[in-house]
Amino acid sequence: PRQFKIPDWFLNRKKDHKDGRYSQVVSNALDMKLRDDLERLKKIRNHRGLRHYWGLRV
């Protein structure tokens, strides 16, 4: 998508925390990235991560 001049705000992976790039991720990879992000938030004891951990609305 980047090679076709699609704007960054249109991609589904904004500012990856590991490499800082915008990208378009599909299906299984998107699920895996989301799960990794939630685990990272839980690990650093972020407010959003804790609410996911406790099963509350975020």
mmCIF file as Biopython writes it, N, C-alpha, C and O atoms, coordinates in Angstrom:
data_model
#
loop_
_atom_site.group_PDB
_atom_site.id
_atom_site.type_symbol
_atom_site.label_atom_id
_atom_site.label_alt_id
_atom_site.label_comp_id
_atom_site.label_asym_id
_atom_site.label_entity_id
_atom_site.label_seq_id
_atom_site.pdbx_PDB_ins_code
_atom_site.Cartn_x
_atom_site.Cartn_y
_atom_site.Cartn_z
_atom_site.occupancy
_atom_site.B_iso_or_equiv
_atom_site.auth_seq_id
_atom_site.auth_asym_id
_atom_site.pdbx_PDB_model_num
ATOM 1   N N  . PRO A ? 1  ? 0.805   -1.218  0.000  1.0 0.0 1  A 1 
ATOM 2   C CA . PRO A ? 1  ? 0.000   0.000   0.000  1.0 0.0 1  A 1 
ATOM 3   C C  . PRO A ? 1  ? 0.846   1.279   0.000  1.0 0.0 1  A 1 
ATOM 4   O O  . PRO A ? 1  ? 0.448   2.279   -0.598 1.0 0.0 1  A 1 
ATOM 5   N N  . ARG A ? 2  ? 1.994   1.257   0.656  1.0 0.0 2  A 1 
ATOM 6   C CA . ARG A ? 2  ? 2.828   2.464   0.699  1.0 0.0 2  A 1 
ATOM 7   C C  . ARG A ? 2  ? 3.356   2.818   -0.689 1.0 0.0 2  A 1 
ATOM 8   O O  . ARG A ? 2  ? 3.516   3.997   -1.005 1.0 0.0 2  A 1 
ATOM 9   N N  . GLN A ? 3  ? 3.627   1.815   -1.515 1.0 0.0 3  A 1 
ATOM 10  C CA . GLN A ? 3  ? 4.170   2.090   -2.844 1.0 0.0 3  A 1 
ATOM 11  C C  . GLN A ? 3  ? 3.135   2.712   -3.776 1.0 0.0 3  A 1 
ATOM 12  O O  . GLN A ? 3  ? 3.492   3.293   -4.801 1.0 0.0 3  A 1 
ATOM 13  N N  . PHE A ? 4  ? 1.849   2.594   -3.423 1.0 0.0 4  A 1 
ATOM 14  C CA . PHE A ? 4  ? 0.786   3.184   -4.229 1.0 0.0 4  A 1 
ATOM 15  C C  . PHE A ? 4  ? 0.307   4.509   -3.657 1.0 0.0 4  A 1 
ATOM 16  O O  . PHE A ? 4  ? -0.776  4.985   -4.000 1.0 0.0 4  A 1 
ATOM 17  N N  . LYS A ? 5  ? 1.114   5.107   -2.782 1.0 0.0 5  A 1 
ATOM 18  C CA . LYS A ? 5  ? 0.840   6.438   -2.208 1.0 0.0 5  A 1 
ATOM 19  C C  . LYS A ? 5  ? -0.445  6.483   -1.373 1.0 0.0 5  A 1 
ATOM 20  O O  . LYS A ? 5  ? -1.129  7.505   -1.331 1.0 0.0 5  A 1 
ATOM 21  N N  . ILE A ? 6  ? -0.767  5.367   -0.710 1.0 0.0 6  A 1 
ATOM 22  C CA . ILE A ? 6  ? -1.910  5.363   0.204  1.0 0.0 6  A 1 
ATOM 23  C C  . ILE A ? 6  ? -1.472  6.057   1.489  1.0 0.0 6  A 1 
ATOM 24  O O  . ILE A ? 6  ? -0.393  5.756   2.000  1.0 0.0 6  A 1 
ATOM 25  N N  . PRO A ? 7  ? -2.276  6.980   2.030  1.0 0.0 7  A 1 
ATOM 26  C CA . PRO A ? 7  ? -1.866  7.733   3.220  1.0 0.0 7  A 1 
ATOM 27  C C  . PRO A ? 7  ? -1.705  6.843   4.454  1.0 0.0 7  A 1 
ATOM 28  O O  . PRO A ? 7  ? -2.351  5.802   4.568  1.0 0.0 7  A 1 
ATOM 29  N N  . ASP A ? 8  ? -0.838  7.264   5.371  1.0 0.0 8  A 1 
ATOM 30  C CA . ASP A ? 8  ? -0.552  6.479   6.575  1.0 0.0 8  A 1 
ATOM 31  C C  . ASP A ? 8  ? -1.786  6.251   7.435  1.0 0.0 8  A 1 
ATOM 32  O O  . ASP A ? 8  ? -1.930  5.188   8.039  1.0 0.0 8  A 1 
ATOM 33  N N  . TRP A ? 9  ? -2.675  7.232   7.499  1.0 0.0 9  A 1 
ATOM 34  C CA . TRP A ? 9  ? -3.842  7.100   8.366  1.0 0.0 9  A 1 
ATOM 35  C C  . TRP A ? 9  ? -4.806  6.030   7.882  1.0 0.0 9  A 1 
ATOM 36  O O  . TRP A ? 9  ? -5.696  5.627   8.631  1.0 0.0 9  A 1 
ATOM 37  N N  . PHE A ? 10 ? -4.653  5.558   6.646  1.0 0.0 10 A 1 
ATOM 38  C CA . PHE A ? 10 ? -5.548  4.552   6.090  1.0 0.0 10 A 1 
ATOM 39  C C  . PHE A ? 10 ? -5.094  3.130   6.418  1.0 0.0 10 A 1 
ATOM 40  O O  . PHE A ? 10 ? -5.881  2.192   6.283  1.0 0.0 10 A 1 
ATOM 41  N N  . LEU A ? 11 ? -3.861  2.952   6.840  1.0 0.0 11 A 1 
ATOM 42  C CA . LEU A ? 11 ? -3.326  1.622   7.128  1.0 0.0 11 A 1 
ATOM 43  C C  . LEU A ? 11 ? -3.794  1.149   8.500  1.0 0.0 11 A 1 
ATOM 44  O O  . LEU A ? 11 ? -4.100  1.967   9.367  1.0 0.0 11 A 1 
ATOM 45  N N  . ASN A ? 12 ? -3.852  -0.173  8.701  1.0 0.0 12 A 1 
ATOM 46  C CA . ASN A ? 12 ? -4.398  -0.693  9.949  1.0 0.0 12 A 1 
ATOM 47  C C  . ASN A ? 12 ? -3.353  -0.933  11.039 1.0 0.0 12 A 1 
ATOM 48  O O  . ASN A ? 12 ? -3.713  -1.351  12.139 1.0 0.0 12 A 1 
ATOM 49  N N  . ARG A ? 13 ? -2.108  -0.688  10.775 1.0 0.0 13 A 1 
ATOM 50  C CA . ARG A ? 13 ? -1.065  -0.854  11.794 1.0 0.0 13 A 1 
ATOM 51  C C  . ARG A ? 13 ? -0.311  0.459   11.918 1.0 0.0 13 A 1 
ATOM 52  O O  . ARG A ? 13 ? 0.610   0.727   11.146 1.0 0.0 13 A 1 
ATOM 53  N N  . LYS A ? 14 ? -0.696  1.271   12.880 1.0 0.0 14 A 1 
ATOM 54  C CA . LYS A ? 14 ? -0.120  2.599   13.044 1.0 0.0 14 A 1 
ATOM 55  C C  . LYS A ? 14 ? 1.088   2.538   13.974 1.0 0.0 14 A 1 
ATOM 56  O O  . LYS A ? 14 ? 0.985   1.999   15.076 1.0 0.0 14 A 1 
ATOM 57  N N  . LYS A ? 15 ? 2.207   3.068   13.560 1.0 0.0 15 A 1 
ATOM 58  C CA . LYS A ? 15 ? 3.388   3.252   14.410 1.0 0.0 15 A 1 
ATOM 59  C C  . LYS A ? 15 ? 3.687   2.028   15.270 1.0 0.0 15 A 1 
ATOM 60  O O  . LYS A ? 15 ? 3.478   2.048   16.483 1.0 0.0 15 A 1 
ATOM 61  N N  . ASP A ? 16 ? 4.164   0.988   14.651 1.0 0.0 16 A 1 
ATOM 62  C CA . ASP A ? 16 ? 4.531   -0.220  15.380 1.0 0.0 16 A 1 
ATOM 63  C C  . ASP A ? 16 ? 5.529   0.135   16.472 1.0 0.0 16 A 1 
ATOM 64  O O  . ASP A ? 16 ? 6.474   0.884   16.221 1.0 0.0 16 A 1 
ATOM 65  N N  . HIS A ? 17 ? 5.339   -0.384  17.672 1.0 0.0 17 A 1 
ATOM 66  C CA . HIS A ? 17 ? 6.197   0.023   18.793 1.0 0.0 17 A 1 
ATOM 67  C C  . HIS A ? 17 ? 7.617   -0.528  18.681 1.0 0.0 17 A 1 
ATOM 68  O O  . HIS A ? 17 ? 8.530   -0.004  19.319 1.0 0.0 17 A 1 
ATOM 69  N N  . LYS A ? 18 ? 7.816   -1.570  17.887 1.0 0.0 18 A 1 
ATOM 70  C CA . LYS A ? 18 ? 9.163   -2.128  17.750 1.0 0.0 18 A 1 
ATOM 71  C C  . LYS A ? 18 ? 10.007  -1.370  16.732 1.0 0.0 18 A 1 
ATOM 72  O O  . LYS A ? 18 ? 11.161  -1.035  17.000 1.0 0.0 18 A 1 
ATOM 73  N N  . ASP A ? 19 ? 9.430   -1.104  15.569 1.0 0.0 19 A 1 
ATOM 74  C CA . ASP A ? 19 ? 10.225  -0.444  14.527 1.0 0.0 19 A 1 
ATOM 75  C C  . ASP A ? 19 ? 9.710   0.937   14.134 1.0 0.0 19 A 1 
ATOM 76  O O  . ASP A ? 19 ? 10.376  1.637   13.371 1.0 0.0 19 A 1 
ATOM 77  N N  . GLY A ? 20 ? 8.549   1.348   14.629 1.0 0.0 20 A 1 
ATOM 78  C CA . GLY A ? 20 ? 8.045   2.687   14.381 1.0 0.0 20 A 1 
ATOM 79  C C  . GLY A ? 20 ? 7.514   2.927   12.977 1.0 0.0 20 A 1 
ATOM 80  O O  . GLY A ? 20 ? 7.387   4.075   12.552 1.0 0.0 20 A 1 
ATOM 81  N N  . ARG A ? 21 ? 7.199   1.854   12.248 1.0 0.0 21 A 1 
ATOM 82  C CA . ARG A ? 21 ? 6.715   2.005   10.879 1.0 0.0 21 A 1 
ATOM 83  C C  . ARG A ? 21 ? 5.204   1.799   10.808 1.0 0.0 21 A 1 
ATOM 84  O O  . ARG A ? 21 ? 4.611   1.127   11.652 1.0 0.0 21 A 1 
ATOM 85  N N  . TYR A ? 22 ? 4.600   2.389   9.786  1.0 0.0 22 A 1 
ATOM 86  C CA . TYR A ? 22 ? 3.198   2.151   9.475  1.0 0.0 22 A 1 
ATOM 87  C C  . TYR A ? 22 ? 3.142   0.990   8.494  1.0 0.0 22 A 1 
ATOM 88  O O  . TYR A ? 22 ? 3.997   0.884   7.614  1.0 0.0 22 A 1 
ATOM 89  N N  . SER A ? 23 ? 2.145   0.114   8.632  1.0 0.0 23 A 1 
ATOM 90  C CA . SER A ? 23 ? 2.054   -1.005  7.701  1.0 0.0 23 A 1 
ATOM 91  C C  . SER A ? 23 ? 0.616   -1.493  7.600  1.0 0.0 23 A 1 
ATOM 92  O O  . SER A ? 23 ? -0.241  -1.122  8.403  1.0 0.0 23 A 1 
ATOM 93  N N  . GLN A ? 24 ? 0.370   -2.325  6.608  1.0 0.0 24 A 1 
ATOM 94  C CA . GLN A ? 24 ? -0.929  -2.954  6.419  1.0 0.0 24 A 1 
ATOM 95  C C  . GLN A ? 24 ? -0.735  -4.426  6.722  1.0 0.0 24 A 1 
ATOM 96  O O  . GLN A ? 24 ? 0.044   -5.101  6.050  1.0 0.0 24 A 1 
ATOM 97  N N  . VAL A ? 25 ? -1.433  -4.929  7.722  1.0 0.0 25 A 1 
ATOM 98  C CA . VAL A ? 25 ? -1.292  -6.315  8.150  1.0 0.0 25 A 1 
ATOM 99  C C  . VAL A ? 25 ? -2.599  -7.033  7.842  1.0 0.0 25 A 1 
ATOM 100 O O  . VAL A ? 25 ? -3.672  -6.446  7.978  1.0 0.0 25 A 1 
ATOM 101 N N  . VAL A ? 26 ? -2.523  -8.289  7.430  1.0 0.0 26 A 1 
ATOM 102 C CA . VAL A ? 26 ? -3.722  -9.037  7.063  1.0 0.0 26 A 1 
ATOM 103 C C  . VAL A ? 26 ? -3.999  -10.164 8.046  1.0 0.0 26 A 1 
ATOM 104 O O  . VAL A ? 26 ? -3.081  -10.714 8.654  1.0 0.0 26 A 1 
ATOM 105 N N  . SER A ? 27 ? -5.233  -10.491 8.188  1.0 0.0 27 A 1 
ATOM 106 C CA . SER A ? 27 ? -5.858  -11.591 8.914  1.0 0.0 27 A 1 
ATOM 107 C C  . SER A ? 27 ? -5.088  -12.147 10.121 1.0 0.0 27 A 1 
ATOM 108 O O  . SER A ? 27 ? -5.117  -11.548 11.196 1.0 0.0 27 A 1 
ATOM 109 N N  . ASN A ? 28 ? -4.411  -13.268 9.955  1.0 0.0 28 A 1 
ATOM 110 C CA . ASN A ? 28 ? -3.765  -13.933 11.086 1.0 0.0 28 A 1 
ATOM 111 C C  . ASN A ? 28 ? -2.662  -13.084 11.698 1.0 0.0 28 A 1 
ATOM 112 O O  . ASN A ? 28 ? -2.484  -13.075 12.916 1.0 0.0 28 A 1 
ATOM 113 N N  . ALA A ? 29 ? -1.935  -12.383 10.874 1.0 0.0 29 A 1 
ATOM 114 C CA . ALA A ? 29 ? -0.862  -11.531 11.382 1.0 0.0 29 A 1 
ATOM 115 C C  . ALA A ? 29 ? -1.438  -10.390 12.211 1.0 0.0 29 A 1 
ATOM 116 O O  . ALA A ? 29 ? -0.834  -9.975  13.200 1.0 0.0 29 A 1 
ATOM 117 N N  . LEU A ? 30 ? -2.606  -9.878  11.812 1.0 0.0 30 A 1 
ATOM 118 C CA . LEU A ? 30 ? -3.249  -8.803  12.561 1.0 0.0 30 A 1 
ATOM 119 C C  . LEU A ? 30 ? -3.689  -9.300  13.934 1.0 0.0 30 A 1 
ATOM 120 O O  . LEU A ? 30 ? -3.512  -8.605  14.934 1.0 0.0 30 A 1 
ATOM 121 N N  . ASP A ? 31 ? -4.264  -10.505 13.985 1.0 0.0 31 A 1 
ATOM 122 C CA . ASP A ? 31 ? -4.658  -11.091 15.266 1.0 0.0 31 A 1 
ATOM 123 C C  . ASP A ? 31 ? -3.448  -11.286 16.171 1.0 0.0 31 A 1 
ATOM 124 O O  . ASP A ? 31 ? -3.503  -11.005 17.368 1.0 0.0 31 A 1 
ATOM 125 N N  . MET A ? 32 ? -2.360  -11.768 15.589 1.0 0.0 32 A 1 
ATOM 126 C CA . MET A ? 32 ? -1.144  -11.994 16.360 1.0 0.0 32 A 1 
ATOM 127 C C  . MET A ? 32 ? -0.571  -10.677 16.884 1.0 0.0 32 A 1 
ATOM 128 O O  . MET A ? 32 ? -0.150  -10.601 18.039 1.0 0.0 32 A 1 
ATOM 129 N N  . LYS A ? 33 ? -0.554  -9.645  16.046 1.0 0.0 33 A 1 
ATOM 130 C CA . LYS A ? 33 ? -0.035  -8.334  16.464 1.0 0.0 33 A 1 
ATOM 131 C C  . LYS A ? 33 ? -0.890  -7.752  17.584 1.0 0.0 33 A 1 
ATOM 132 O O  . LYS A ? 33 ? -0.357  -7.195  18.545 1.0 0.0 33 A 1 
ATOM 133 N N  . LEU A ? 34 ? -2.217  -7.878  17.468 1.0 0.0 34 A 1 
ATOM 134 C CA . LEU A ? 34 ? -3.115  -7.365  18.497 1.0 0.0 34 A 1 
ATOM 135 C C  . LEU A ? 34 ? -2.886  -8.087  19.821 1.0 0.0 34 A 1 
ATOM 136 O O  . LEU A ? 34 ? -2.844  -7.457  20.878 1.0 0.0 34 A 1 
ATOM 137 N N  . ARG A ? 35 ? -2.738  -9.411  19.762 1.0 0.0 35 A 1 
ATOM 138 C CA . ARG A ? 35 ? -2.484  -10.192 20.972 1.0 0.0 35 A 1 
ATOM 139 C C  . ARG A ? 35 ? -1.142  -9.803  21.596 1.0 0.0 35 A 1 
ATOM 140 O O  . ARG A ? 35 ? -1.038  -9.679  22.816 1.0 0.0 35 A 1 
ATOM 141 N N  . ASP A ? 36 ? -0.126  -9.613  20.771 1.0 0.0 36 A 1 
ATOM 142 C CA . ASP A ? 36 ? 1.184   -9.192  21.278 1.0 0.0 36 A 1 
ATOM 143 C C  . ASP A ? 36 ? 1.111   -7.815  21.929 1.0 0.0 36 A 1 
ATOM 144 O O  . ASP A ? 36 ? 1.722   -7.581  22.972 1.0 0.0 36 A 1 
ATOM 145 N N  . ASP A ? 37 ? 0.356   -6.900  21.303 1.0 0.0 37 A 1 
ATOM 146 C CA . ASP A ? 37 ? 0.201   -5.559  21.872 1.0 0.0 37 A 1 
ATOM 147 C C  . ASP A ? 37 ? -0.485  -5.615  23.233 1.0 0.0 37 A 1 
ATOM 148 O O  . ASP A ? 37 ? -0.069  -4.935  24.171 1.0 0.0 37 A 1 
ATOM 149 N N  . LEU A ? 38 ? -1.538  -6.427  23.341 1.0 0.0 38 A 1 
ATOM 150 C CA . LEU A ? 38 ? -2.246  -6.536  24.618 1.0 0.0 38 A 1 
ATOM 151 C C  . LEU A ? 38 ? -1.358  -7.161  25.689 1.0 0.0 38 A 1 
ATOM 152 O O  . LEU A ? 38 ? -1.380  -6.731  26.843 1.0 0.0 38 A 1 
ATOM 153 N N  . GLU A ? 39 ? -0.582  -8.166  25.317 1.0 0.0 39 A 1 
ATOM 154 C CA . GLU A ? 39 ? 0.340   -8.782  26.278 1.0 0.0 39 A 1 
ATOM 155 C C  . GLU A ? 39 ? 1.395   -7.782  26.735 1.0 0.0 39 A 1 
ATOM 156 O O  . GLU A ? 39 ? 1.767   -7.760  27.909 1.0 0.0 39 A 1 
ATOM 157 N N  . ARG A ? 40 ? 1.877   -6.955  25.811 1.0 0.0 40 A 1 
ATOM 158 C CA . ARG A ? 40 ? 2.861   -5.929  26.174 1.0 0.0 40 A 1 
ATOM 159 C C  . ARG A ? 40 ? 2.246   -4.917  27.136 1.0 0.0 40 A 1 
ATOM 160 O O  . ARG A ? 40 ? 2.884   -4.514  28.108 1.0 0.0 40 A 1 
ATOM 161 N N  . LEU A ? 41 ? 1.007   -4.505  26.866 1.0 0.0 41 A 1 
ATOM 162 C CA . LEU A ? 41 ? 0.333   -3.554  27.751 1.0 0.0 41 A 1 
ATOM 163 C C  . LEU A ? 41 ? 0.124   -4.151  29.142 1.0 0.0 41 A 1 
ATOM 164 O O  . LEU A ? 41 ? 0.277   -3.458  30.147 1.0 0.0 41 A 1 
ATOM 165 N N  . LYS A ? 42 ? -0.225  -5.434  29.197 1.0 0.0 42 A 1 
ATOM 166 C CA . LYS A ? 42 ? -0.398  -6.096  30.499 1.0 0.0 42 A 1 
ATOM 167 C C  . LYS A ? 42 ? 0.933   -6.179  31.235 1.0 0.0 42 A 1 
ATOM 168 O O  . LYS A ? 42 ? 0.998   -5.984  32.449 1.0 0.0 42 A 1 
ATOM 169 N N  . LYS A ? 43 ? 1.991   -6.472  30.487 1.0 0.0 43 A 1 
ATOM 170 C CA . LYS A ? 43 ? 3.312   -6.638  31.098 1.0 0.0 43 A 1 
ATOM 171 C C  . LYS A ? 43 ? 3.823   -5.337  31.705 1.0 0.0 43 A 1 
ATOM 172 O O  . LYS A ? 43 ? 4.409   -5.346  32.788 1.0 0.0 43 A 1 
ATOM 173 N N  . ILE A ? 44 ? 3.601   -4.205  31.007 1.0 0.0 44 A 1 
ATOM 174 C CA . ILE A ? 44 ? 4.085   -2.933  31.540 1.0 0.0 44 A 1 
ATOM 175 C C  . ILE A ? 44 ? 3.075   -2.304  32.498 1.0 0.0 44 A 1 
ATOM 176 O O  . ILE A ? 44 ? 3.285   -1.194  32.988 1.0 0.0 44 A 1 
ATOM 177 N N  . ARG A ? 45 ? 1.971   -3.024  32.766 1.0 0.0 45 A 1 
ATOM 178 C CA . ARG A ? 45 ? 0.945   -2.607  33.728 1.0 0.0 45 A 1 
ATOM 179 C C  . ARG A ? 45 ? 0.329   -1.266  33.346 1.0 0.0 45 A 1 
ATOM 180 O O  . ARG A ? 45 ? 0.119   -0.394  34.190 1.0 0.0 45 A 1 
ATOM 181 N N  . ASN A ? 46 ? 0.047   -1.125  32.057 1.0 0.0 46 A 1 
ATOM 182 C CA . ASN A ? 46 ? -0.621  0.048   31.522 1.0 0.0 46 A 1 
ATOM 183 C C  . ASN A ? 46 ? -2.101  -0.009  31.906 1.0 0.0 46 A 1 
ATOM 184 O O  . ASN A ? 46 ? -2.639  -1.095  32.121 1.0 0.0 46 A 1 
ATOM 185 N N  . HIS A ? 47 ? -2.760  1.142   31.994 1.0 0.0 47 A 1 
ATOM 186 C CA . HIS A ? 47 ? -4.176  1.200   32.364 1.0 0.0 47 A 1 
ATOM 187 C C  . HIS A ? 47 ? -5.022  0.335   31.426 1.0 0.0 47 A 1 
ATOM 188 O O  . HIS A ? 47 ? -5.864  -0.442  31.874 1.0 0.0 47 A 1 
ATOM 189 N N  . ARG A ? 48 ? -4.788  0.482   30.127 1.0 0.0 48 A 1 
ATOM 190 C CA . ARG A ? 48 ? -5.551  -0.293  29.151 1.0 0.0 48 A 1 
ATOM 191 C C  . ARG A ? 48 ? -5.273  -1.788  29.290 1.0 0.0 48 A 1 
ATOM 192 O O  . ARG A ? 48 ? -6.186  -2.606  29.181 1.0 0.0 48 A 1 
ATOM 193 N N  . GLY A ? 49 ? -4.014  -2.141  29.531 1.0 0.0 49 A 1 
ATOM 194 C CA . GLY A ? 49 ? -3.652  -3.540  29.691 1.0 0.0 49 A 1 
ATOM 195 C C  . GLY A ? 49 ? -4.272  -4.158  30.925 1.0 0.0 49 A 1 
ATOM 196 O O  . GLY A ? 49 ? -4.718  -5.306  30.892 1.0 0.0 49 A 1 
ATOM 197 N N  . LEU A ? 50 ? -4.305  -3.408  32.013 1.0 0.0 50 A 1 
ATOM 198 C CA . LEU A ? 50 ? -4.909  -3.920  33.243 1.0 0.0 50 A 1 
ATOM 199 C C  . LEU A ? 50 ? -6.409  -4.124  33.076 1.0 0.0 50 A 1 
ATOM 200 O O  . LEU A ? 50 ? -6.957  -5.101  33.586 1.0 0.0 50 A 1 
ATOM 201 N N  . ARG A ? 51 ? -7.069  -3.231  32.381 1.0 0.0 51 A 1 
ATOM 202 C CA . ARG A ? 51 ? -8.511  -3.385  32.163 1.0 0.0 51 A 1 
ATOM 203 C C  . ARG A ? 51 ? -8.794  -4.616  31.303 1.0 0.0 51 A 1 
ATOM 204 O O  . ARG A ? 51 ? -9.797  -5.297  31.515 1.0 0.0 51 A 1 
ATOM 205 N N  . HIS A ? 52 ? -7.928  -4.907  30.342 1.0 0.0 52 A 1 
ATOM 206 C CA . HIS A ? 52 ? -8.074  -6.139  29.566 1.0 0.0 52 A 1 
ATOM 207 C C  . HIS A ? 52 ? -7.847  -7.344  30.469 1.0 0.0 52 A 1 
ATOM 208 O O  . HIS A ? 52 ? -8.578  -8.331  30.384 1.0 0.0 52 A 1 
ATOM 209 N N  . TYR A ? 53 ? -6.858  -7.270  31.316 1.0 0.0 53 A 1 
ATOM 210 C CA . TYR A ? 53 ? -6.521  -8.370  32.219 1.0 0.0 53 A 1 
ATOM 211 C C  . TYR A ? 53 ? -7.684  -8.686  33.157 1.0 0.0 53 A 1 
ATOM 212 O O  . TYR A ? 53 ? -7.995  -9.853  33.395 1.0 0.0 53 A 1 
ATOM 213 N N  . TRP A ? 54 ? -8.326  -7.641  33.689 1.0 0.0 54 A 1 
ATOM 214 C CA . TRP A ? 54 ? -9.439  -7.828  34.616 1.0 0.0 54 A 1 
ATOM 215 C C  . TRP A ? 54 ? -10.751 -8.132  33.913 1.0 0.0 54 A 1 
ATOM 216 O O  . TRP A ? 54 ? -11.743 -8.443  34.572 1.0 0.0 54 A 1 
ATOM 217 N N  . GLY A ? 55 ? -10.778 -8.048  32.590 1.0 0.0 55 A 1 
ATOM 218 C CA . GLY A ? 55 ? -11.997 -8.335  31.838 1.0 0.0 55 A 1 
ATOM 219 C C  . GLY A ? 55 ? -13.011 -7.203  31.864 1.0 0.0 55 A 1 
ATOM 220 O O  . GLY A ? 55 ? -14.204 -7.437  31.670 1.0 0.0 55 A 1 
ATOM 221 N N  . LEU A ? 56 ? -12.551 -5.976  32.101 1.0 0.0 56 A 1 
ATOM 222 C CA . LEU A ? 56 ? -13.440 -4.821  32.140 1.0 0.0 56 A 1 
ATOM 223 C C  . LEU A ? 56 ? -13.470 -4.131  30.780 1.0 0.0 56 A 1 
ATOM 224 O O  . LEU A ? 56 ? -12.647 -4.413  29.910 1.0 0.0 56 A 1 
ATOM 225 N N  . ARG A ? 57 ? -14.428 -3.225  30.610 1.0 0.0 57 A 1 
ATOM 226 C CA . ARG A ? 57 ? -14.492 -2.455  29.368 1.0 0.0 57 A 1 
ATOM 227 C C  . ARG A ? 57 ? -13.295 -1.527  29.269 1.0 0.0 57 A 1 
ATOM 228 O O  . ARG A ? 57 ? -12.835 -0.974  30.268 1.0 0.0 57 A 1 
ATOM 229 N N  . VAL A ? 58 ? -12.800 -1.365  28.061 1.0 0.0 58 A 1 
ATOM 230 C CA . VAL A ? 58 ? -11.636 -0.505  27.847 1.0 0.0 58 A 1 
ATOM 231 C C  . VAL A ? 58 ? -12.065 0.772   27.174 1.0 0.0 58 A 1 
ATOM 232 O O  . VAL A ? 58 ? -11.232 1.638   26.904 1.0 0.0 58 A 1 
#
